[in-house]
Amino acid sequence: MGDRGTCNHTEVTDFILVGFRVRPDLYILLFLLFLLVYVMILLGNVGMMAIIMTDPRLNTPMYFFLGNLSFIDLFYSSVIAPKAMINFWSESKSISFAGCVTQFFLFAFFIVTEGFLLAAMAYDRFVAICNPLLYSVQMSTDLCTQLVAGSYFCGFITSVLQTSMTFTLPFCASRAIDHFYCDTRPLQRLSCSDLFISKIVSFSLSSIIILPTIIVVIVSYLYIVSTVLKICSTEGRKKAFSTCSSHLGVVSILYGAGSFMYLTPDRFPELSKVASLCYTLVTPMLNPLIYSLRNKDVKEALKRLLEKKNTIL
């Protein structure tokens, strides 16, 4: 690519998504793996939304948040997976400039929204366990709507800032993005300009998103653990922990991979691709499985839905 100071600027019309640096004969295996995971994402998240919307017993704040989580998981995985699967069969592996901008914007929008939504869900569990008698008052419909709307708003603002900052960079002659989707760091490597300010802003945005939401989750769960340990009965403790363990597992996967990707030095591109898989595909696939298999209400709602369909048939 040459020295950044002497590199010629070119008008970029498209990019090349390099993807995974593996032997060509492994592309079929990767395609089948991506296809299997994506089908599970579609079935799991669409199924979860259908159950929540059709069963009036699940008309509670927790399932309101969970329905939005499934919606977000479905859409941001759909921004990544189809294009990645197409590129396994494509020789050019190209993506238009507009397509790259769109993919970047939508993915940033949904992934940031999910981060704030998970923090809201942690607060919901805190209120449910630490203040159960005031739960219906504190977690009102208006507050839940505001928390979800605020999550989408923060995601939108962050995505606009990150997208405009990234795609106003001057790019060098190389169009090869060393990733399987358009992301901040791989795009920054193609720039001809001094990236100090850009990297500082990117790090600051990531810190503003990740650190406060992690703090909300940690503080909420410290209070939850403290409250649960005061419960005398073993059965009561088990029930309280079971309602939170699913959420904590999802948070750990998403934030662990996100922190590695955006808060650590950009020295291992291939390892970053693997970490990206955790929150682009693995987390959206696991979320409906975790919340349904470990959730008695969801399993009973699914059973009622299936019985209703069998009765109609």
BAPA-474183 format. One record per residue (C-alpha): residue in one letter; x, y, z. Coordinates in steps of 0.1 Angstrom, whole numbers, plus 5000, padded with zeros to 4 digits. Layout:
N
aXYZ...
% end
This chain:
313
m500050005000g503050225004d503850515027r500750705039g502251035032t503150964995c500250734986n498050844957h494450904965t491950724943e488150754940v486950424954t483850284937d483949934954f485949724978i487049364980l486149165011v489148935015g487248715041f488948415057r492448325045v491947955041r492347705013p489747734985d488447384991l487347495026y485047755013i482247495008l482547385044l482547755056f479547825034l477547525048l478547635084f477447995078l474247865062l473447635091v474047905116y472048165097v469047925093m469147865130i469248245136l466148295114l464148015129g465148095165n464548475164v461448475142g460048195164m460848385196m459148705183a456148505172i455748345206i456048675225m453648855202t450948575202d450948485239p449248745261r450948585292l454248705279n453049075279t455649175305p458649415305m461149125303y459648975272f459149325256f462949365259l463549005247g461349055216n463349365207l466549165213s465348895188f464449165163i467949325165d469748985164l467748895133f468549205114y472149265122s473048905114s471148945081v473349245073i476449025075a475748655068p474148665033k476948875018a479548655035m477948345020i477748494985n481448574987f482348214994w481248144958s482348474942e485648514925s485648894928k484348914964s483549274957i481049504975s480149844961f481050164980a477450234987g476849864998c479849895022v478550215037t475050065041q476449745057f478749945080f475950175091l473349905097f475649675116a476949965138f473350075144f472049735155i475149615175v475249945195t471549925201e471849575214g474549685239f472249945254l469349705253l471249445273a472049715299a468249795301m467549415305a470049405334y468249695351d464949515346r466249205363f467649415391v464249575398a462449235395i464649065421c465649355444n462249535444p459649275434l456749455451l457449775431y458349595399s455049675380v455250035391q458850105384m459049905351s455950075336t455050065300d456250415294l459650345310c460150025290t459350215258q461650495267l464550255275v464050075241a463650395222g466750535239s468750225229y467750275193f468550645194c472050585209g472650325182f471550555155i473650855167t476750645172s476350475138v476050815120l479150945137q481250635131t480050595095s480650955085m484050955102t485150635085f484050695050t485351045048l488850905051p490950925019f491550565007c494750444990a494950234958s494249914976r490649814979a491049494998i489349495032d490949215053h487649105068f484448935058y482349255063c482949625063d484249715097t486150015112r489649885117p490049705083l488750015066q491150235085r494050025073l493250135037s493450505045c496250725033s495850985060d497151005096l494750785116f495650925151i492551135155s490350885138k491550605161i491150825192v487550905182s486850535174f488250425207s486350695226l483050595210s483650235218s484550325254i481450545257i479350255245i480949955262l482150085295p478950255308t476749965297i479149715314i479049915346v475249915346v475249535341i477949475368v476349705394s472849555387y474249195392l476149295423y472849405438i471149095425v473748855440s473549035473t469749005474v469748645463l472248545490k469848675516i467048435504c466748155529s465447875507t467647695483e464747665458g464248045460r467948115453k467947865424k464848035408a466248385412f469648285397s467948095368t466148415356c469548595353s471948335342s470748345306h471048715303l474548715320g475748445295v474648655265v476248965279s479548785285i479848665250l478848995233y480949225255g483848985257a484248975219g483349345215s486049445240f488649235223m487749385189y487549755197l489449815229t492649615222p495549685198d494849595161r497649345158f495849015149p493549045119e492748675117l491948645154s489748955151k487748775124v487148485147a486148715175s483748895151l481948565145c481048555182y478748865180t477848865143l476548505142v477148305174t475348545198p472248585175m472048205172l472448135209n470148405223p466848245214l468147895224i469448025258y466348215266s463947945255l465647635268r466247795302n462947975304k459847795317d457448065305v458748055269k458647675268e455047675281a454047945256l455647745227k453747435239r450447625239l451147765205l451847425190e448647275207k446647565192k447947495157n447247115161t443647195172i443147415141l444547145118
% end
